Amino acid sequence: MKKDIQISYEYFKNSSELSDIENTLLARAKAARENAYAPYSQFLVGCSVLLENGEIYSGNNQENAAFPSGLCAERTTLFWVAANFPDVKIKKIFVVGGPKEFHESNPPIPPCGACRQSLIEYETKQSEDIDLYFSSMNDEVVKVHAVKDLLPFYFDSTFL
């Protein structure tokens, strides 16, 4: 039996189509990207997270000479938020990435597989979907309404 998987997503050609809070998250992720430590890959990523209490936190990718044992922006931000606000739900996550030498043709950069798995852990933990946005530096944005939309066959604690 063959089955198909379909996901719904929103596409925004530029930031003028975003809400005020989405633009704030985009700006915070872009600012965080500028402080990324990526001397080896030259691929800078910033992430911002909106919590249910209205607070916004951000982070970026961090590399080291024992490449690839650094950490992506999404996990850097997510783990810090979870360590400091373990019982506060995450409402929105915004990721902005691309090569240090950005080109207008760079597409929106989605989270890697390891980040998707980490993100789904917190979406499952809070029993509530998290809006996930990913963008390039030219403000072209893709939005999914749940992390599980990007990882439909996810592994979680129900398998243990």
Secondary structure, DSSP 8 states (H G I E B T S, - for coil): ---------EEESSGGGS-HHHHHHHHHHHHHHHT-B-TTT-EEEEEEEEETTS-EEEEE-B--SSTT-SB-HHHHHHHHHHHH-TTS-EEEEEEEEEESS--TT-------HHHHHHHHHHHHHHTS--EEEEE-TT--EEEES-GGGT-TT---GGG-
